């Protein structure tokens, strides 16, 4: 089963709104806060296309 889910929605300006969800006590807010978001198991943030790789790397670090 999945521990973290991330849904990317492209905005009109070419940036992304990202919705993050987690299970098993994984705090996705830690990553969302890096990009201006927040909440423990259900967080969101806005990113530029150039930040997508960093966001994914940050999420991977939560489950290692």
N, C-alpha and C positions, 0 to 999 in steps of 0.2 A: 503494500500500500504506500501511497504517497504521504509524505510528511509535510511538504510545503507545496502550495500552488500559487502561481503568479499569472495574472491575466493582463495583457498589454492592450490598451486601446489607443490608437493614434488620434491625436487632436487635429483640429483644423490647421494649426500652425506647424504640424509635422513633429511635434513632441509626443510623449506618451503619458497617459494616466495608467498607473499600475495598481491593481488590487492584489493584495497578498493575503493568504489564508494559511493556517498551520494547525497541526495536531500534536499531541504528545508533549504539550508544554513548551514547544519551540516558540520563542518570542520574536516574531517577524517585525515587531515595532522597532527593534534595534536597528534593522536595516532601513526600514521606512524613515526613521528619524534622520539618517544620513542624507536623505533626499527631501526632507521637509514634511514627513507624515508621522503617523503614530498609532497606537492601540495594540494590545498584546497578541491575540490570535487572529485578528482581522484588521489589517492595516492597509493604507494606501498612500501613494505619493505621486508626484509628477516628475518626469525625467526628460532630458534631451536625448536624442538618438545616441550621442557619443557616450552617454552614461549607462547604456543598457548592459554592456559587458561587466562593468564594475558592480552593478546591482546584482547580476546573476552570480558573480564570484562571491559577493557578500552573503547571499542566500546559501550558497553551497557551504560556506564556512560554518553556518549554523548547525549543519547536520553531520559534520565530520567528527 
